[in-house]
Amino acid sequence: MNSLRLNVSPYSSFMHETKVDLGNGIELHVEMGGEIGNPTILLVMGLGAQLLYWPDFFCKSLIDQGFRVIRFDNRDIGLSSKVRHQGERLNTLKLMGRFALGLENQGAPYNLYDMADDVALLIDKLELEQVDVIGASMGGMIAQILAARYPDKVRKLALLFTSNNQPFLPPPFPKQLFSLVGKPASNDEEGIINHSLKLFKVIGSPGYLNEMEAVQTARKLYQRSYHPAGVLQQFLAILCTGSLLQLDKQIKQDTLVVHGARDRLLPPSHGKAVAKAIPGAKFELIEGMGHDIPPHFIPHLSELFADHFKS
């Protein structure tokens, strides 16, 4: 940890950024904030989502409640290492069909087990003994694997709008899914920003989108990094990982599962399935919330998580 060069984050004055070489060919871009020595919360983000998808206000709320907070770009996204795929092109629709039926898929450059290994290595490289983990969406899937496979590294677990991908759960609404993995109408900055804005509208909490803020966020994300190939590869990683149901049954950590009642990408039954599978897990449904973290819900969410980790 001491050998890492920390610079103030260009995005948030209370966060510091650094690069961490995991030693497995992957380098992760990491931001951390809060007092050294405070209990650490590691935030694991979802599909195609850079670390800035953890809102500053959310991070600051946790820091103010006495935590050290770490957020990072997963492999293949943001400022972390990109993975070049050498193999044949995969038929995504075919993989999706098999995935929905609970059949095994292969052929992705990496899967969620590899991404969980990245996080375990990150915990080691930052010389952290044990951390509390919040995983959102695909990040929640990674967090489930991490908690089950590295029980000594994860103290308590919190999962936000995620799934264990067990077969026969209701599929994402098509509009929501295709806005996430679909292509923008044009590939210039404005086309891509409009595409992001549409995505925010389609998967977000209905009635809570501040359009001006959303455009600024989309532009900030685009200018920081734009790597659609990575988004597809992360999607393939999910499809080639399959159900986490058996793994969930091995999770020993205290677990809180939180889901938005208005989530159309992963309907609430996904979160309920996770909470049912993990022994003793608690489930919280948030009325009005979709598949995002709008400012309106942050005081409530950060309090739920802080209480869970402090209890």
C-alpha positions as CSV (number, residue, x, y, z in Angstrom):
1,M,0.0,0.0,0.0
2,N,2.8,2.4,1.0
3,S,4.4,2.0,-2.4
4,L,1.3,3.2,-4.3
5,R,1.4,6.7,-5.7
6,L,-1.9,8.4,-4.8
7,N,-3.1,11.5,-6.6
8,V,-6.3,13.5,-5.9
9,S,-9.1,12.2,-8.1
10,P,-9.9,14.7,-10.9
11,Y,-13.6,13.9,-10.2
12,S,-13.9,14.2,-6.4
13,S,-11.7,16.2,-4.1
14,F,-12.2,13.7,-1.2
15,M,-11.0,10.7,-3.2
16,H,-7.5,9.7,-4.2
17,E,-6.7,7.6,-7.3
18,T,-4.0,5.1,-8.1
19,K,-3.2,2.2,-10.4
20,V,-2.8,-1.3,-8.9
21,D,-1.0,-4.0,-10.8
22,L,-2.6,-7.3,-9.8
23,G,0.2,-9.4,-11.1
24,N,-2.1,-11.5,-13.3
25,G,-1.8,-9.3,-16.4
26,I,-4.5,-6.9,-15.2
27,E,-4.0,-3.4,-13.8
28,L,-7.0,-1.8,-12.0
29,H,-7.7,1.9,-11.7
30,V,-8.7,2.6,-8.1
31,E,-10.1,5.5,-6.1
32,M,-10.2,5.6,-2.3
33,G,-11.4,8.1,0.3
34,G,-11.9,8.4,4.0
35,E,-9.6,8.0,7.0
36,I,-6.9,5.3,6.8
37,G,-7.7,2.8,9.6
38,N,-11.4,3.2,9.3
39,P,-13.3,0.0,8.4
40,T,-13.1,-0.4,4.6
41,I,-16.1,-0.8,2.2
42,L,-15.1,-2.0,-1.2
43,L,-17.6,-1.1,-4.0
44,V,-17.9,-3.4,-7.0
45,M,-19.7,-2.0,-10.0
46,G,-21.8,-3.5,-12.7
47,L,-21.8,-4.3,-16.4
48,G,-20.0,-1.7,-18.5
49,A,-20.1,0.7,-15.6
50,Q,-17.0,2.8,-14.7
51,L,-16.3,3.5,-11.0
52,L,-18.0,6.9,-11.4
53,Y,-21.4,5.0,-11.4
54,W,-20.9,5.0,-7.6
55,P,-22.1,8.5,-7.1
56,D,-19.8,10.9,-5.2
57,F,-22.7,11.7,-2.8
58,F,-23.0,7.9,-2.0
59,C,-19.3,7.5,-1.4
60,K,-19.2,10.7,0.8
61,S,-22.3,9.5,2.8
62,L,-20.4,6.3,3.7
63,I,-17.2,8.2,4.5
64,D,-19.1,10.5,6.7
65,Q,-20.5,7.5,8.6
66,G,-16.9,6.5,9.5
67,F,-15.9,4.2,6.7
68,R,-13.0,4.2,4.2
69,V,-14.4,3.7,0.7
70,I,-12.8,2.1,-2.3
71,R,-14.2,2.1,-5.8
72,F,-12.5,0.9,-9.0
73,D,-12.9,0.2,-12.7
74,N,-13.4,-3.6,-13.4
75,R,-11.1,-5.1,-16.0
76,D,-12.2,-4.1,-19.6
77,I,-13.8,-0.8,-18.5
78,G,-12.8,2.8,-17.7
79,L,-9.1,3.2,-17.0
80,S,-8.4,-0.4,-16.1
81,S,-6.7,-3.0,-18.4
82,K,-8.5,-4.0,-21.6
83,V,-8.6,-7.6,-22.5
84,R,-8.0,-8.5,-26.2
85,H,-10.0,-11.5,-27.3
86,Q,-8.3,-13.8,-29.8
87,G,-10.9,-16.5,-30.1
88,E,-13.8,-16.9,-32.5
89,R,-16.8,-14.6,-32.4
90,L,-19.6,-15.9,-30.1
91,N,-23.3,-15.9,-30.9
92,T,-24.6,-13.7,-28.1
93,L,-28.3,-14.5,-28.7
94,K,-27.6,-18.3,-28.6
95,L,-25.6,-17.9,-25.4
96,M,-28.5,-15.8,-23.9
97,G,-31.0,-18.5,-24.8
98,R,-28.9,-21.2,-23.2
99,F,-28.2,-19.0,-20.1
100,A,-32.0,-18.5,-19.6
101,L,-32.5,-22.2,-19.5
102,G,-29.7,-22.8,-17.1
103,L,-27.4,-24.5,-19.7
104,E,-23.7,-24.1,-19.6
105,N,-21.9,-21.7,-22.0
106,Q,-18.2,-21.5,-22.8
107,G,-15.9,-19.5,-25.0
108,A,-15.8,-16.0,-23.3
109,P,-12.3,-14.5,-22.9
110,Y,-13.0,-14.5,-19.1
111,N,-15.9,-15.1,-16.7
112,L,-17.1,-13.7,-13.4
113,Y,-14.9,-16.0,-11.4
114,D,-11.9,-14.4,-13.1
115,M,-13.3,-10.9,-12.2
116,A,-13.8,-12.1,-8.6
117,D,-10.2,-13.2,-8.5
118,D,-9.2,-9.7,-9.7
119,V,-11.0,-8.3,-6.6
120,A,-9.4,-10.8,-4.3
121,L,-6.0,-9.8,-5.6
122,L,-6.9,-6.1,-5.2
123,I,-7.7,-6.7,-1.5
124,D,-4.3,-8.3,-1.1
125,K,-2.3,-5.7,-3.1
126,L,-3.9,-2.9,-1.0
127,E,-2.8,-4.9,2.1
128,L,-6.4,-5.0,3.5
129,E,-7.1,-7.8,5.9
130,Q,-10.9,-8.0,5.6
131,V,-13.3,-5.7,3.9
132,D,-17.1,-5.1,3.8
133,V,-18.3,-5.4,0.2
134,I,-21.2,-3.7,-1.7
135,G,-21.7,-5.2,-5.2
136,A,-24.2,-3.7,-7.6
137,S,-25.8,-5.5,-10.5
138,M,-23.0,-7.6,-12.2
139,G,-20.8,-6.3,-9.4
140,G,-23.2,-8.1,-7.0
141,M,-22.6,-11.3,-8.9
142,I,-18.9,-10.8,-8.5
143,A,-19.3,-10.1,-4.8
144,Q,-21.3,-13.3,-4.3
145,I,-18.4,-15.3,-5.8
146,L,-15.9,-13.3,-3.8
147,A,-17.7,-13.9,-0.5
148,A,-18.1,-17.7,-1.2
149,R,-14.6,-18.4,-2.5
150,Y,-12.6,-16.0,-0.3
151,P,-14.5,-16.0,3.0
152,D,-11.5,-14.7,4.9
153,K,-11.4,-11.5,2.8
154,V,-15.0,-10.5,3.1
155,R,-16.4,-9.6,6.5
156,K,-20.0,-8.6,5.6
157,L,-21.8,-8.5,2.2
158,A,-24.3,-6.1,0.8
159,L,-25.9,-6.6,-2.7
160,L,-27.7,-4.0,-4.7
161,F,-30.1,-4.8,-7.6
162,T,-28.3,-8.0,-8.5
163,S,-29.2,-11.6,-9.3
164,N,-27.8,-15.1,-8.9
165,N,-28.8,-16.0,-12.5
166,Q,-30.6,-19.1,-11.4
167,P,-32.6,-20.6,-14.3
168,F,-36.2,-19.5,-15.0
169,L,-36.0,-16.1,-13.2
170,P,-38.1,-13.5,-15.2
171,P,-35.8,-12.2,-18.0
172,P,-34.9,-8.5,-18.2
173,F,-37.5,-6.4,-20.0
174,P,-36.2,-6.4,-23.7
175,K,-36.1,-2.6,-24.0
176,Q,-34.0,-2.4,-20.8
177,L,-31.6,-5.2,-21.9
178,F,-31.1,-3.9,-25.4
179,S,-30.5,-0.3,-24.3
180,L,-27.7,-1.7,-22.2
181,V,-26.0,-4.0,-24.8
182,G,-27.3,-2.2,-28.0
183,K,-25.3,0.1,-30.2
184,P,-25.6,3.9,-30.4
185,A,-27.2,5.4,-33.5
186,S,-24.0,7.2,-34.4
187,N,-20.4,6.9,-33.1
188,D,-19.6,10.5,-32.5
189,E,-19.6,12.1,-29.0
190,E,-23.2,13.4,-29.3
191,G,-24.5,10.1,-30.6
192,I,-22.9,8.2,-27.7
193,I,-24.0,10.7,-25.1
194,N,-27.6,10.5,-26.4
195,H,-27.3,6.7,-26.2
196,S,-26.2,6.9,-22.6
197,L,-29.0,9.3,-21.8
198,K,-31.5,6.9,-23.2
199,L,-30.0,4.1,-21.1
200,F,-30.3,6.2,-18.0
201,K,-33.9,6.9,-18.8
202,V,-34.8,3.3,-19.6
203,I,-33.2,1.5,-16.6
204,G,-33.3,4.3,-14.1
205,S,-35.8,5.1,-11.3
206,P,-38.9,6.6,-13.0
207,G,-39.4,10.3,-12.2
208,Y,-36.0,10.8,-10.7
209,L,-33.9,11.7,-13.7
210,N,-32.4,15.1,-13.8
211,E,-31.8,15.5,-17.5
212,M,-29.1,18.2,-17.3
213,E,-27.2,16.3,-14.7
214,A,-27.5,13.1,-16.7
215,V,-26.1,14.7,-19.9
216,Q,-23.1,16.1,-17.8
217,T,-22.6,12.6,-16.3
218,A,-22.8,10.9,-19.8
219,R,-20.3,13.4,-21.2
220,K,-17.9,13.0,-18.2
221,L,-18.0,9.2,-18.6
222,Y,-17.5,9.3,-22.4
223,Q,-14.5,11.7,-22.1
224,R,-13.0,9.5,-19.3
225,S,-13.3,6.3,-21.4
226,Y,-15.4,4.7,-24.1
227,H,-14.8,1.0,-24.7
228,P,-17.9,-0.8,-26.1
229,A,-15.9,-4.0,-26.7
230,G,-15.3,-4.3,-23.0
231,V,-19.1,-4.0,-22.3
232,L,-19.8,-6.9,-24.6
233,Q,-17.0,-9.0,-23.1
234,Q,-18.3,-8.4,-19.6
235,F,-21.8,-9.4,-20.8
236,L,-20.3,-12.6,-22.3
237,A,-18.6,-13.2,-18.9
238,I,-22.0,-13.2,-17.2
239,L,-23.4,-15.6,-19.9
240,C,-20.4,-17.9,-19.5
241,T,-20.7,-18.0,-15.6
242,G,-24.2,-19.2,-15.3
243,S,-26.2,-19.8,-12.1
244,L,-24.7,-18.9,-8.7
245,L,-27.4,-20.7,-6.7
246,Q,-25.1,-23.4,-5.3
247,L,-22.4,-20.9,-4.5
248,D,-25.0,-18.7,-2.6
249,K,-25.7,-21.6,-0.3
250,Q,-22.1,-21.5,0.8
251,I,-22.0,-17.8,1.8
252,K,-21.5,-17.5,5.5
253,Q,-21.3,-13.8,5.8
254,D,-24.1,-11.6,7.1
255,T,-25.8,-10.4,3.9
256,L,-28.1,-7.6,3.1
257,V,-29.9,-7.7,-0.3
258,V,-31.4,-4.4,-1.5
259,H,-33.5,-4.1,-4.7
260,G,-35.6,-1.3,-6.3
261,A,-39.3,-2.1,-6.7
262,R,-39.2,-0.4,-10.2
263,D,-36.2,-2.2,-11.5
264,R,-37.0,-3.3,-15.1
265,L,-33.5,-4.6,-16.0
266,L,-33.4,-7.1,-13.1
267,P,-36.9,-7.4,-11.7
268,P,-37.1,-7.6,-7.9
269,S,-37.6,-11.4,-8.0
270,H,-33.9,-11.6,-8.9
271,G,-32.9,-10.0,-5.6
272,K,-35.4,-12.0,-3.7
273,A,-34.0,-15.2,-5.2
274,V,-30.5,-14.2,-4.0
275,A,-31.8,-13.4,-0.5
276,K,-33.6,-16.7,-0.3
277,A,-30.5,-18.7,-1.4
278,I,-28.0,-17.1,1.0
279,P,-28.5,-18.5,4.5
280,G,-29.9,-15.8,6.8
281,A,-29.8,-13.0,4.3
282,K,-32.1,-9.9,4.8
283,F,-34.0,-8.4,1.9
284,E,-35.0,-4.7,1.5
285,L,-37.3,-3.5,-1.3
286,I,-37.0,0.2,-2.1
287,E,-40.3,1.6,-3.4
288,G,-39.8,3.8,-6.5
289,M,-36.2,2.8,-7.2
290,G,-35.1,1.4,-10.5
291,H,-31.7,0.1,-11.6
292,D,-29.7,3.1,-10.6
293,I,-28.6,5.2,-7.5
294,P,-30.4,8.6,-7.8
295,P,-29.6,11.3,-5.2
296,H,-33.1,11.0,-3.7
297,F,-32.4,7.4,-2.5
298,I,-28.8,7.9,-1.3
299,P,-29.5,9.0,2.3
300,H,-31.7,5.9,2.8
301,L,-29.3,3.5,1.0
302,S,-26.2,4.7,2.7
303,E,-27.9,4.4,6.1
304,L,-29.1,0.9,5.3
305,F,-25.6,-0.2,4.3
306,A,-23.8,1.6,7.2
307,D,-26.3,0.1,9.7
308,H,-25.7,-3.4,8.2
309,F,-22.0,-3.1,8.4
310,K,-22.0,-1.6,11.9
311,S,-24.5,-4.1,13.4
